[in-house]
Amino acid sequence: MDDYKEYMDENYDEYDDTESEGAEYYGSSYGWKRNGSYETEKPKKFSVLQRTVLISAAIVGAAILITIICRVFFFGGSFESNWHFSETVGTQDQAQVYDYNLKFKDDTVTVELGSLETKGQYTMTHIDSDLAKRVKDGDSKIGEPVVIIENTFTVFDGIFSYNVSGNIFAGHTMTLTNVNYEDNKLKFDDRTVEASVPFRNGEFSKDDKIVGTWEFKDEQGSLTYEFDADGNYTIVDKLPNNTQRQSGIYNCKDGVLTLTYKVGKNIDVPKHYEVKGDKLVINEPVQESADKVIEKPYEYTRVK
């Protein structure tokens, strides 16, 4: 009856050894028969320890799920996301609204304004003894979380405390407060405004000789112009800690290259130019002094 006892061990929690008397095995299709009836196989009951472990696991799993749901649906989102900032400049009668799109990702902040784009850096950190030297009343703020935004060449550069609030239903908002000028608070929402593009006034006059990609390099970085045959252009200015991109439409007439981009409205920038072999010479504005801007010829080499 050892085989029957082994069978009972596998399928029942408790049984009496005397139950094995008179048991006969009728093959895999029928199993064991005892006292004229077949033994119906049933799963073993969970022990007290097994039940405790399962209940604990269920509780922990439910808590994790509730936390995730609360974070996603009810509490503030992440700073590292896409944000929209709106700024109104000018008087009430002649007010101009500027819409910025900001994207924080992988330590790079991308700022879009109309057909302009600039890339800088950001660092999420805490105020320590060294950073406190750059912060108003810094010693009393040691340990506070801040974000440092640099090289965007906009109002977004600085050291800021930040707060993200809202939920997936009502939307999220973020506030950046400059730690040195606490009245300077920038408020963002989680919308994304489509980048505006300039419109053309009048006919397109092109110069086939400038169509292509041109590059100027020096020790500070590179400046690239790209002109297509349909009258669109892109300028990419790469510096050690910043990249700026401008896109728009162009027009050529009488040795003047007019670049038009859009920031709220069309902005025309005329530049004198000349093509010399594989060189494109463009007179660029250069700040000679605080109150004087001069034109300086830059030679761009065709790269494409």
Contacts in CASP RR format, 6 or more apart in sequence:
PFRMAT RR
TARGET T0000
AUTHOR 0000-0000-0000
METHOD contacts of the structure
MODEL  1
MDDYKEYMDENYDEYDDTESEGAEYYGSSYGWKRNGSYETEKPKKFSVLQ
RTVLISAAIVGAAILITIICRVFFFGGSFESNWHFSETVGTQDQAQVYDY
NLKFKDDTVTVELGSLETKGQYTMTHIDSDLAKRVKDGDSKIGEPVVIIE
NTFTVFDGIFSYNVSGNIFAGHTMTLTNVNYEDNKLKFDDRTVEASVPFR
NGEFSKDDKIVGTWEFKDEQGSLTYEFDADGNYTIVDKLPNNTQRQSGIY
NCKDGVLTLTYKVGKNIDVPKHYEVKGDKLVINEPVQESADKVIEKPYEY
TRVK
1 20 0 8 1.000
1 21 0 8 1.000
1 22 0 8 1.000
1 23 0 8 1.000
3 25 0 8 1.000
4 20 0 8 1.000
4 23 0 8 1.000
4 25 0 8 1.000
4 32 0 8 1.000
4 34 0 8 1.000
5 17 0 8 1.000
5 20 0 8 1.000
7 32 0 8 1.000
7 39 0 8 1.000
8 15 0 8 1.000
8 19 0 8 1.000
8 20 0 8 1.000
10 44 0 8 1.000
11 39 0 8 1.000
11 41 0 8 1.000
11 42 0 8 1.000
11 43 0 8 1.000
11 44 0 8 1.000
12 42 0 8 1.000
12 44 0 8 1.000
13 44 0 8 1.000
13 45 0 8 1.000
19 34 0 8 1.000
20 34 0 8 1.000
21 34 0 8 1.000
22 34 0 8 1.000
22 35 0 8 1.000
23 32 0 8 1.000
23 33 0 8 1.000
23 34 0 8 1.000
23 39 0 8 1.000
24 32 0 8 1.000
24 33 0 8 1.000
24 34 0 8 1.000
25 31 0 8 1.000
25 32 0 8 1.000
25 33 0 8 1.000
26 32 0 8 1.000
26 33 0 8 1.000
26 38 0 8 1.000
30 38 0 8 1.000
31 38 0 8 1.000
31 39 0 8 1.000
32 38 0 8 1.000
32 39 0 8 1.000
33 39 0 8 1.000
46 54 0 8 1.000
71 77 0 8 1.000
72 168 0 8 1.000
73 167 0 8 1.000
73 168 0 8 1.000
73 169 0 8 1.000
74 167 0 8 1.000
74 168 0 8 1.000
75 166 0 8 1.000
75 167 0 8 1.000
76 164 0 8 1.000
76 165 0 8 1.000
76 166 0 8 1.000
76 167 0 8 1.000
76 172 0 8 1.000
77 164 0 8 1.000
77 166 0 8 1.000
77 172 0 8 1.000
78 164 0 8 1.000
79 104 0 8 1.000
79 124 0 8 1.000
79 147 0 8 1.000
79 162 0 8 1.000
79 164 0 8 1.000
79 174 0 8 1.000
80 104 0 8 1.000
80 105 0 8 1.000
80 124 0 8 1.000
81 103 0 8 1.000
81 104 0 8 1.000
81 172 0 8 1.000
81 190 0 8 1.000
82 101 0 8 1.000
82 102 0 8 1.000
82 103 0 8 1.000
82 190 0 8 1.000
82 192 0 8 1.000
83 101 0 8 1.000
83 102 0 8 1.000
83 103 0 8 1.000
83 104 0 8 1.000
83 174 0 8 1.000
83 188 0 8 1.000
83 189 0 8 1.000
83 190 0 8 1.000
84 99 0 8 1.000
84 100 0 8 1.000
84 101 0 8 1.000
84 102 0 8 1.000
84 188 0 8 1.000
84 189 0 8 1.000
84 190 0 8 1.000
84 191 0 8 1.000
84 192 0 8 1.000
84 193 0 8 1.000
85 99 0 8 1.000
85 100 0 8 1.000
85 102 0 8 1.000
85 156 0 8 1.000
85 186 0 8 1.000
85 187 0 8 1.000
85 188 0 8 1.000
86 97 0 8 1.000
86 98 0 8 1.000
86 99 0 8 1.000
86 100 0 8 1.000
87 97 0 8 1.000
87 98 0 8 1.000
87 100 0 8 1.000
87 155 0 8 1.000
88 95 0 8 1.000
88 96 0 8 1.000
88 97 0 8 1.000
88 98 0 8 1.000
89 95 0 8 1.000
89 96 0 8 1.000
89 97 0 8 1.000
89 98 0 8 1.000
90 96 0 8 1.000
96 264 0 8 1.000
96 265 0 8 1.000
97 264 0 8 1.000
98 113 0 8 1.000
98 263 0 8 1.000
98 264 0 8 1.000
99 113 0 8 1.000
99 114 0 8 1.000
99 193 0 8 1.000
100 111 0 8 1.000
100 112 0 8 1.000
100 113 0 8 1.000
100 154 0 8 1.000
100 156 0 8 1.000
101 110 0 8 1.000
101 111 0 8 1.000
101 112 0 8 1.000
101 192 0 8 1.000
101 193 0 8 1.000
101 195 0 8 1.000
102 109 0 8 1.000
102 110 0 8 1.000
102 111 0 8 1.000
102 112 0 8 1.000
102 156 0 8 1.000
102 188 0 8 1.000
103 109 0 8 1.000
103 110 0 8 1.000
104 122 0 8 1.000
107 121 0 8 1.000
107 122 0 8 1.000
107 123 0 8 1.000
108 119 0 8 1.000
108 120 0 8 1.000
108 121 0 8 1.000
108 122 0 8 1.000
109 119 0 8 1.000
109 120 0 8 1.000
109 121 0 8 1.000
109 122 0 8 1.000
109 149 0 8 1.000
109 152 0 8 1.000
109 156 0 8 1.000
110 117 0 8 1.000
110 118 0 8 1.000
110 119 0 8 1.000
110 120 0 8 1.000
111 117 0 8 1.000
111 118 0 8 1.000
111 119 0 8 1.000
111 120 0 8 1.000
111 152 0 8 1.000
111 154 0 8 1.000
111 156 0 8 1.000
112 195 0 8 1.000
113 154 0 8 1.000
113 263 0 8 1.000
114 195 0 8 1.000
114 196 0 8 1.000
114 197 0 8 1.000
114 261 0 8 1.000
114 262 0 8 1.000
114 263 0 8 1.000
114 264 0 8 1.000
115 195 0 8 1.000
115 196 0 8 1.000
115 197 0 8 1.000
115 198 0 8 1.000
115 246 0 8 1.000
115 247 0 8 1.000
115 248 0 8 1.000
115 261 0 8 1.000
115 262 0 8 1.000
115 263 0 8 1.000
116 244 0 8 1.000
116 245 0 8 1.000
116 246 0 8 1.000
116 261 0 8 1.000
116 263 0 8 1.000
117 244 0 8 1.000
117 245 0 8 1.000
117 246 0 8 1.000
118 152 0 8 1.000
118 153 0 8 1.000
118 154 0 8 1.000
118 242 0 8 1.000
118 243 0 8 1.000
118 244 0 8 1.000
118 245 0 8 1.000
119 152 0 8 1.000
119 242 0 8 1.000
119 243 0 8 1.000
119 244 0 8 1.000
120 149 0 8 1.000
120 150 0 8 1.000
120 151 0 8 1.000
120 152 0 8 1.000
120 241 0 8 1.000
120 242 0 8 1.000
120 243 0 8 1.000
121 149 0 8 1.000
121 150 0 8 1.000
121 151 0 8 1.000
121 241 0 8 1.000
122 147 0 8 1.000
122 148 0 8 1.000
122 149 0 8 1.000
122 150 0 8 1.000
123 147 0 8 1.000
123 148 0 8 1.000
123 150 0 8 1.000
124 145 0 8 1.000
124 146 0 8 1.000
124 147 0 8 1.000
125 131 0 8 1.000
125 145 0 8 1.000
125 146 0 8 1.000
125 147 0 8 1.000
125 148 0 8 1.000
126 142 0 8 1.000
126 143 0 8 1.000
126 144 0 8 1.000
126 145 0 8 1.000
126 146 0 8 1.000
127 135 0 8 1.000
127 138 0 8 1.000
127 141 0 8 1.000
127 142 0 8 1.000
127 143 0 8 1.000
127 144 0 8 1.000
127 146 0 8 1.000
127 179 0 8 1.000
128 142 0 8 1.000
128 143 0 8 1.000
129 142 0 8 1.000
131 146 0 8 1.000
131 159 0 8 1.000
132 138 0 8 1.000
132 139 0 8 1.000
132 141 0 8 1.000
132 142 0 8 1.000
134 159 0 8 1.000
134 180 0 8 1.000
135 141 0 8 1.000
135 159 0 8 1.000
135 179 0 8 1.000
135 180 0 8 1.000
136 179 0 8 1.000
136 180 0 8 1.000
138 179 0 8 1.000
141 179 0 8 1.000
144 161 0 8 1.000
145 161 0 8 1.000
145 162 0 8 1.000
146 159 0 8 1.000
146 160 0 8 1.000
146 161 0 8 1.000
146 162 0 8 1.000
146 179 0 8 1.000
147 159 0 8 1.000
147 160 0 8 1.000
147 162 0 8 1.000
147 176 0 8 1.000
148 158 0 8 1.000
148 159 0 8 1.000
148 160 0 8 1.000
149 156 0 8 1.000
149 157 0 8 1.000
149 158 0 8 1.000
149 160 0 8 1.000
150 157 0 8 1.000
150 158 0 8 1.000
150 241 0 8 1.000
151 157 0 8 1.000
151 239 0 8 1.000
151 241 0 8 1.000
151 242 0 8 1.000
152 242 0 8 1.000
153 242 0 8 1.000
153 244 0 8 1.000
155 186 0 8 1.000
156 176 0 8 1.000
156 186 0 8 1.000
158 178 0 8 1.000
159 178 0 8 1.000
159 179 0 8 1.000
159 180 0 8 1.000
160 176 0 8 1.000
160 177 0 8 1.000
160 178 0 8 1.000
160 179 0 8 1.000
160 186 0 8 1.000
161 176 0 8 1.000
161 177 0 8 1.000
161 179 0 8 1.000
162 174 0 8 1.000
162 175 0 8 1.000
162 176 0 8 1.000
162 177 0 8 1.000
163 174 0 8 1.000
163 175 0 8 1.000
163 177 0 8 1.000
164 172 0 8 1.000
164 173 0 8 1.000
164 174 0 8 1.000
165 172 0 8 1.000
165 173 0 8 1.000
165 174 0 8 1.000
166 172 0 8 1.000
166 173 0 8 1.000
171 189 0 8 1.000
171 190 0 8 1.000
172 189 0 8 1.000
172 190 0 8 1.000
173 187 0 8 1.000
173 188 0 8 1.000
173 189 0 8 1.000
173 190 0 8 1.000
174 187 0 8 1.000
174 188 0 8 1.000
174 189 0 8 1.000
175 185 0 8 1.000
175 186 0 8 1.000
175 187 0 8 1.000
175 188 0 8 1.000
176 185 0 8 1.000
176 186 0 8 1.000
176 188 0 8 1.000
177 184 0 8 1.000
177 185 0 8 1.000
177 186 0 8 1.000
178 184 0 8 1.000
178 185 0 8 1.000
196 262 0 8 1.000
196 264 0 8 1.000
197 247 0 8 1.000
197 248 0 8 1.000
197 262 0 8 1.000
198 248 0 8 1.000
198 249 0 8 1.000
198 260 0 8 1.000
198 261 0 8 1.000
198 262 0 8 1.000
198 266 0 8 1.000
198 267 0 8 1.000
199 262 0 8 1.000
199 266 0 8 1.000
200 249 0 8 1.000
200 251 0 8 1.000
200 260 0 8 1.000
201 266 0 8 1.000
204 231 0 8 1.000
204 249 0 8 1.000
204 251 0 8 1.000
205 251 0 8 1.000
205 252 0 8 1.000
205 253 0 8 1.000
206 229 0 8 1.000
206 231 0 8 1.000
206 250 0 8 1.000
206 251 0 8 1.000
206 252 0 8 1.000
207 252 0 8 1.000
207 275 0 8 1.000
208 229 0 8 1.000
209 275 0 8 1.000
210 227 0 8 1.000
210 252 0 8 1.000
210 257 0 8 1.000
210 273 0 8 1.000
210 275 0 8 1.000
210 280 0 8 1.000
211 227 0 8 1.000
211 228 0 8 1.000
211 229 0 8 1.000
212 226 0 8 1.000
212 227 0 8 1.000
212 228 0 8 1.000
212 302 0 8 1.000
212 304 0 8 1.000
213 224 0 8 1.000
213 225 0 8 1.000
213 226 0 8 1.000
213 302 0 8 1.000
213 303 0 8 1.000
213 304 0 8 1.000
214 224 0 8 1.000
214 225 0 8 1.000
214 226 0 8 1.000
214 227 0 8 1.000
214 280 0 8 1.000
214 300 0 8 1.000
214 301 0 8 1.000
214 302 0 8 1.000
214 303 0 8 1.000
215 222 0 8 1.000
215 223 0 8 1.000
215 224 0 8 1.000
215 225 0 8 1.000
215 300 0 8 1.000
215 301 0 8 1.000
215 303 0 8 1.000
216 222 0 8 1.000
216 223 0 8 1.000
216 224 0 8 1.000
216 298 0 8 1.000
216 299 0 8 1.000
216 300 0 8 1.000
216 301 0 8 1.000
217 223 0 8 1.000
220 239 0 8 1.000
220 240 0 8 1.000
221 238 0 8 1.000
221 239 0 8 1.000
221 240 0 8 1.000
222 236 0 8 1.000
222 237 0 8 1.000
222 238 0 8 1.000
223 235 0 8 1.000
223 236 0 8 1.000
223 237 0 8 1.000
223 238 0 8 1.000
223 298 0 8 1.000
223 300 0 8 1.000
224 234 0 8 1.000
224 235 0 8 1.000
224 236 0 8 1.000
224 237 0 8 1.000
224 238 0 8 1.000
224 303 0 8 1.000
225 233 0 8 1.000
225 234 0 8 1.000
225 235 0 8 1.000
225 280 0 8 1.000
225 282 0 8 1.000
225 300 0 8 1.000
226 233 0 8 1.000
226 234 0 8 1.000
226 235 0 8 1.000
226 236 0 8 1.000
226 304 0 8 1.000
227 233 0 8 1.000
227 250 0 8 1.000
231 249 0 8 1.000
231 250 0 8 1.000
231 251 0 8 1.000
232 247 0 8 1.000
232 248 0 8 1.000
232 249 0 8 1.000
232 250 0 8 1.000
233 247 0 8 1.000
233 248 0 8 1.000
233 249 0 8 1.000
233 250 0 8 1.000
233 259 0 8 1.000
234 245 0 8 1.000
234 246 0 8 1.000
234 247 0 8 1.000
234 248 0 8 1.000
235 244 0 8 1.000
235 245 0 8 1.000
235 246 0 8 1.000
235 247 0 8 1.000
235 259 0 8 1.000
236 243 0 8 1.000
236 244 0 8 1.000
236 245 0 8 1.000
237 243 0 8 1.000
237 244 0 8 1.000
237 245 0 8 1.000
237 246 0 8 1.000
246 259 0 8 1.000
246 261 0 8 1.000
247 261 0 8 1.000
248 259 0 8 1.000
248 260 0 8 1.000
248 261 0 8 1.000
248 262 0 8 1.000
249 259 0 8 1.000
249 260 0 8 1.000
250 257 0 8 1.000
250 258 0 8 1.000
250 259 0 8 1.000
250 260 0 8 1.000
251 257 0 8 1.000
251 258 0 8 1.000
251 260 0 8 1.000
252 258 0 8 1.000
252 273 0 8 1.000
255 272 0 8 1.000
255 273 0 8 1.000
255 274 0 8 1.000
256 270 0 8 1.000
256 271 0 8 1.000
256 272 0 8 1.000
256 273 0 8 1.000
257 270 0 8 1.000
257 271 0 8 1.000
257 272 0 8 1.000
257 273 0 8 1.000
257 282 0 8 1.000
258 268 0 8 1.000
258 269 0 8 1.000
258 270 0 8 1.000
258 271 0 8 1.000
259 268 0 8 1.000
259 269 0 8 1.000
259 270 0 8 1.000
259 271 0 8 1.000
260 266 0 8 1.000
260 267 0 8 1.000
260 268 0 8 1.000
260 269 0 8 1.000
261 267 0 8 1.000
261 269 0 8 1.000
271 282 0 8 1.000
271 283 0 8 1.000
271 284 0 8 1.000
272 282 0 8 1.000
272 283 0 8 1.000
272 295 0 8 1.000
273 280 0 8 1.000
273 281 0 8 1.000
273 282 0 8 1.000
273 283 0 8 1.000
274 280 0 8 1.000
274 281 0 8 1.000
275 281 0 8 1.000
278 301 0 8 1.000
278 302 0 8 1.000
279 299 0 8 1.000
279 300 0 8 1.000
279 301 0 8 1.000
279 302 0 8 1.000
280 299 0 8 1.000
280 300 0 8 1.000
280 302 0 8 1.000
281 297 0 8 1.000
281 298 0 8 1.000
281 299 0 8 1.000
281 300 0 8 1.000
282 297 0 8 1.000
282 298 0 8 1.000
282 300 0 8 1.000
283 295 0 8 1.000
283 296 0 8 1.000
283 297 0 8 1.000
283 298 0 8 1.000
284 295 0 8 1.000
284 296 0 8 1.000
284 297 0 8 1.000
284 298 0 8 1.000
285 293 0 8 1.000
285 294 0 8 1.000
285 295 0 8 1.000
285 296 0 8 1.000
286 293 0 8 1.000
286 294 0 8 1.000
286 295 0 8 1.000
286 296 0 8 1.000
287 293 0 8 1.000
288 294 0 8 1.000
END
